[in-house]
Amino acid sequence: MPDASPKPDRFKPAMPAIPGVPAPALEKTTDPDTKEQAAAHPLWANRRMQIAAGAGLVLVIFLAFALWQFFQKEPPLAPLVDEELATDSGTAPSGSEASAPTDLPVAPGPIASEQDLAKPWSVTKFQILLPTGERAPAQVIHLPGGTGAAAYWGFLSVAPYGRCEMELIEDVEKIAQDFAYRARHPMVVDSCTQTIYDPLNYGSARGALARGQVVAGPGLRPPLAVEIVIEKGSVVATRSE
């Protein structure tokens, strides 16, 4: 009958038994006969409890973070103007930001007659198709002293990187009051940036000269030009800069 007693490890001598001194604590081993004893040891029991407590703490932190993220999301703000009500009543939101009315003439093509713009400083607004296929707001002004197509200044109503439509102000006192600039003739203004453009003078644009010199405000260049021609008494916008 084979001997069932554990074989001594010849590379690890057994600890000598000293009378009156307790035996050393059970060491971790992979021996099948001692696995159950190691599992029942208080050291392993404490370690399992620490692992479980750590996992529970991580779960609690994760849930708390998820709840915090959820409650941080604010509901979308309701629009300041009821669009359906504005449509029914025929009124639009107030403000000078650029809009795109659908009842304006669309260029390339005729946008007005010479008779419509017979008076100096008269203005006609229109839309023009850009190379991208989008419609951009534009306008043409009849300037004093010119003849033929040279008497008309066409330009895009929104400056590059702008968001408001420019407008012609003929009242020089209003220009002085609202923009702190003393003008001698009507000016084109951008109320969002407080930029003032002079329709009778030229400014630099991409190394060339363009009508609408910036005389006040942070504008970088004159407005983007729209080419205007006269055909059989019609004012025609052909293309934009």
Backbone torsions as a table, in degrees:
resi	resn	phi	psi	omega
1	MET	NA	126.9	-176.8
2	PRO	-67.2	152.2	-179.2
3	ASP	-77.8	122.0	-176.6
4	ALA	-87.7	-5.9	-178.4
5	SER	-71.2	144.5	-178.8
6	PRO	-62.1	140.3	-179.8
7	LYS	-79.9	137.8	178.9
8	PRO	-69.9	144.2	177.3
9	ASP	-83.0	117.9	-175.4
10	ARG	-73.0	-19.4	177.8
11	PHE	-90.3	-6.1	179.6
12	LYS	-134.3	99.1	-177.1
13	PRO	-65.2	146.8	-179.9
14	ALA	-69.7	144.8	179.1
15	MET	-71.4	135.5	-179.5
16	PRO	-70.1	142.2	177.7
17	ALA	-85.8	122.3	-178.9
18	ILE	-109.5	125.0	179.8
19	PRO	-58.4	131.7	178.8
20	GLY	88.0	-5.5	-180.0
21	VAL	-111.9	124.5	-178.6
22	PRO	-64.6	154.9	180.0
23	ALA	-68.2	149.9	179.3
24	PRO	-62.8	157.1	-179.7
25	ALA	-64.2	155.4	-177.9
26	LEU	-66.7	127.0	-179.1
27	GLU	-90.7	151.8	177.2
28	LYS	-66.0	134.0	-178.6
29	THR	-145.7	156.5	177.4
30	THR	-99.6	6.0	178.8
31	ASP	-65.4	130.1	-178.5
32	PRO	-56.4	-31.8	-175.9
33	ASP	-74.0	-16.7	-174.7
34	THR	-113.9	2.1	-179.2
35	LYS	-62.2	-45.6	-178.5
36	GLU	-64.9	-37.5	178.2
37	GLN	-66.0	-40.4	179.8
38	ALA	-66.5	-38.6	-179.4
39	ALA	-65.4	-32.6	-177.9
40	ALA	-84.4	-3.9	-177.7
41	HIS	-69.7	139.5	-178.7
42	PRO	-57.6	-31.0	180.0
43	LEU	-61.7	-43.7	179.9
44	TRP	-70.7	-35.4	178.1
45	ALA	-63.6	-43.9	178.5
46	ASN	-63.4	-38.8	-179.6
47	ARG	-65.8	-40.0	177.9
48	ARG	-63.2	-39.7	179.0
49	MET	-65.4	-38.1	178.7
50	GLN	-65.5	-40.8	179.1
51	ILE	-64.3	-44.5	179.5
52	ALA	-63.8	-41.5	179.6
53	ALA	-65.1	-39.6	178.5
54	GLY	-64.5	-42.0	179.0
55	ALA	-64.6	-40.2	178.2
56	GLY	-63.8	-39.2	179.4
57	LEU	-65.3	-41.2	177.6
58	VAL	-61.8	-41.9	179.5
59	LEU	-63.2	-42.2	179.9
60	VAL	-64.0	-42.6	179.2
61	ILE	-62.8	-42.7	179.8
62	PHE	-62.0	-45.0	179.7
63	LEU	-64.7	-40.3	178.7
64	ALA	-63.2	-41.3	178.5
65	PHE	-64.8	-41.4	179.2
66	ALA	-62.9	-42.3	178.1
67	LEU	-65.0	-39.7	179.3
68	TRP	-63.0	-43.0	177.9
69	GLN	-62.2	-39.6	-178.7
70	PHE	-63.5	-45.5	-177.0
71	PHE	-78.2	-13.5	177.2
72	GLN	-76.6	-20.5	-179.0
73	LYS	-74.2	115.7	-179.1
74	GLU	-87.1	144.4	177.3
75	PRO	-66.9	149.1	179.8
76	PRO	-61.8	142.4	-179.7
77	LEU	-72.9	142.8	177.5
78	ALA	-70.6	145.5	179.5
79	PRO	-61.8	145.4	-179.3
80	LEU	-70.1	-25.7	-179.9
81	VAL	-123.3	131.2	177.4
82	ASP	-74.2	108.4	-174.7
83	GLU	-62.9	-39.0	-179.5
84	GLU	-65.5	-41.8	178.8
85	LEU	-65.4	-41.0	179.4
86	ALA	-63.1	-37.4	179.4
87	THR	-67.9	-42.7	-178.3
88	ASP	-66.8	-36.8	-176.1
89	SER	-86.5	-7.7	178.6
90	GLY	79.1	11.3	178.9
91	THR	-108.4	153.0	-179.4
92	ALA	-117.0	160.0	177.0
93	PRO	-57.8	142.7	179.5
94	SER	-75.2	163.8	179.0
95	GLY	126.2	164.6	-176.9
96	SER	-106.3	12.7	-179.8
97	GLU	-68.6	153.1	-174.5
98	ALA	-61.3	136.0	176.3
99	SER	-130.2	173.2	-176.1
100	ALA	-132.4	78.7	177.5
101	PRO	-62.0	147.1	-176.7
102	THR	-94.1	-6.2	-177.0
103	ASP	-96.5	7.6	179.7
104	LEU	-88.0	151.8	175.6
105	PRO	-64.0	150.3	-176.6
106	VAL	-115.5	127.8	176.6
107	ALA	-101.1	158.7	8.3
108	PRO	-66.9	139.3	179.2
109	GLY	143.2	180.0	179.6
110	PRO	-64.8	138.7	179.9
111	ILE	-121.8	-16.3	178.5
112	ALA	-170.3	171.2	173.7
113	SER	-102.4	159.2	177.4
114	GLU	-61.8	-30.7	178.1
115	GLN	-66.5	-37.8	177.6
116	ASP	-62.7	-31.0	-177.8
117	LEU	-111.8	32.0	-176.5
118	ALA	-68.6	-31.9	-176.4
119	LYS	-82.8	132.2	175.3
120	PRO	-57.0	142.1	-177.7
121	TRP	71.5	10.5	173.0
122	SER	-74.4	150.2	-172.2
123	VAL	-129.9	142.4	170.8
124	THR	-131.1	130.8	176.8
125	LYS	-97.3	150.3	179.0
126	PHE	-156.6	-178.3	173.8
127	GLN	-121.5	152.1	179.3
128	ILE	-133.8	138.8	179.2
129	LEU	-77.9	127.3	177.5
130	LEU	-87.6	164.3	176.9
131	PRO	-57.0	-23.5	179.1
132	THR	-78.8	-7.1	-177.3
133	GLY	92.7	-6.3	178.6
134	GLU	-83.9	156.7	175.8
135	ARG	-99.4	131.5	179.9
136	ALA	-116.4	140.3	176.1
137	PRO	-69.8	140.4	-179.3
138	ALA	-146.5	171.8	178.4
139	GLN	-155.6	159.2	177.4
140	VAL	-129.8	138.8	-178.2
141	ILE	-121.2	134.1	173.6
142	HIS	-83.0	111.8	-178.0
143	LEU	-88.2	147.0	179.0
144	PRO	-74.2	146.4	171.8
145	GLY	89.7	-8.1	-178.2
146	GLY	-98.5	167.6	176.8
147	THR	-131.8	149.8	178.2
148	GLY	63.4	-146.1	-178.4
149	ALA	-66.3	-25.0	-179.1
150	ALA	-68.1	-14.0	179.9
151	ALA	-83.8	-1.7	-175.7
152	TYR	-121.2	136.2	176.9
153	TRP	-115.9	113.5	176.4
154	GLY	-105.9	140.9	-179.0
155	PHE	-160.1	158.7	174.7
156	LEU	-72.0	137.4	-173.0
157	SER	-75.6	-17.0	-179.1
158	VAL	-112.9	126.8	-179.4
159	ALA	-68.2	157.6	175.1
160	PRO	-54.8	129.5	-177.9
161	TYR	66.8	12.9	179.0
162	GLY	-90.9	176.0	179.8
163	ARG	-138.2	-4.3	-179.6
164	CYS	-118.3	148.4	176.4
165	GLU	-78.0	136.8	174.3
166	MET	-72.9	157.9	177.1
167	GLU	-143.3	150.4	176.9
168	LEU	-88.1	126.5	176.2
169	ILE	-112.7	117.4	-179.1
170	GLU	-87.3	-23.9	-178.0
171	ASP	-80.0	106.2	-176.8
172	VAL	-68.4	-27.3	177.3
173	GLU	-68.4	-36.9	177.0
174	LYS	-66.4	-37.8	177.0
175	ILE	-61.7	-43.5	-179.9
176	ALA	-65.9	-38.0	-177.3
177	GLN	-74.6	-44.4	-174.3
178	ASP	-86.9	-25.6	-174.1
179	PHE	-124.4	3.4	177.5
180	ALA	53.9	41.8	178.0
181	TYR	-134.5	129.3	-178.9
182	ARG	-89.5	100.9	-178.1
183	ALA	-98.7	155.2	178.3
184	ARG	-106.3	-9.2	178.4
185	HIS	-153.5	170.8	-179.0
186	PRO	-55.6	147.8	-178.5
187	MET	-131.1	156.0	172.2
188	VAL	-97.5	129.7	-174.2
189	VAL	-126.0	152.8	171.4
190	ASP	-114.0	106.8	-174.4
191	SER	-69.3	-21.6	-179.5
192	CYS	-74.2	-39.7	-177.5
193	THR	-105.6	-5.3	-177.6
194	GLN	62.8	29.8	177.7
195	THR	-90.4	139.5	179.5
196	ILE	-117.9	130.2	179.8
197	TYR	-114.1	135.1	-179.0
198	ASP	-94.1	112.6	-178.0
199	PRO	-68.2	-19.9	-175.7
200	LEU	-95.1	-0.3	-178.9
201	ASN	-129.8	162.0	-176.3
202	TYR	-108.9	146.7	176.7
203	GLY	-129.5	172.2	-177.0
204	SER	-79.5	136.1	177.2
205	ALA	-148.4	108.4	-180.0
206	ARG	57.2	40.1	177.7
207	GLY	81.6	-0.1	178.4
208	ALA	-121.5	177.3	178.7
209	LEU	-100.8	137.4	178.2
210	ALA	-136.8	147.1	-179.3
211	ARG	-69.1	145.2	178.6
212	GLY	103.3	51.2	-178.4
213	GLN	-58.5	138.5	175.2
214	VAL	-77.1	117.2	-178.6
215	VAL	-110.1	-11.5	177.8
216	ALA	-161.7	149.9	177.9
217	GLY	92.8	179.1	-173.0
218	PRO	-89.1	10.2	-179.2
219	GLY	-55.3	139.8	-175.6
220	LEU	-86.5	-24.4	-174.1
221	ARG	-165.0	169.4	174.3
222	PRO	-62.3	162.9	178.0
223	PRO	-60.4	154.2	177.5
224	LEU	-66.1	127.4	-172.0
225	ALA	-79.7	151.4	171.5
226	VAL	-120.4	127.7	-178.9
227	GLU	-72.2	131.8	-179.1
228	ILE	-120.6	133.9	173.9
229	VAL	-130.7	162.1	178.4
230	ILE	-111.6	125.9	179.6
231	GLU	-133.0	109.1	175.4
232	LYS	52.3	47.3	176.7
233	GLY	80.8	3.7	178.6
234	SER	-107.7	142.2	173.6
235	VAL	-89.8	119.2	-173.3
236	VAL	-117.7	130.0	173.2
237	ALA	-97.7	125.5	-173.5
238	THR	-100.7	-48.1	-176.9
239	ARG	-159.7	161.9	179.8
240	SER	-109.7	161.0	179.3
241	GLU	-64.6	NA	NA
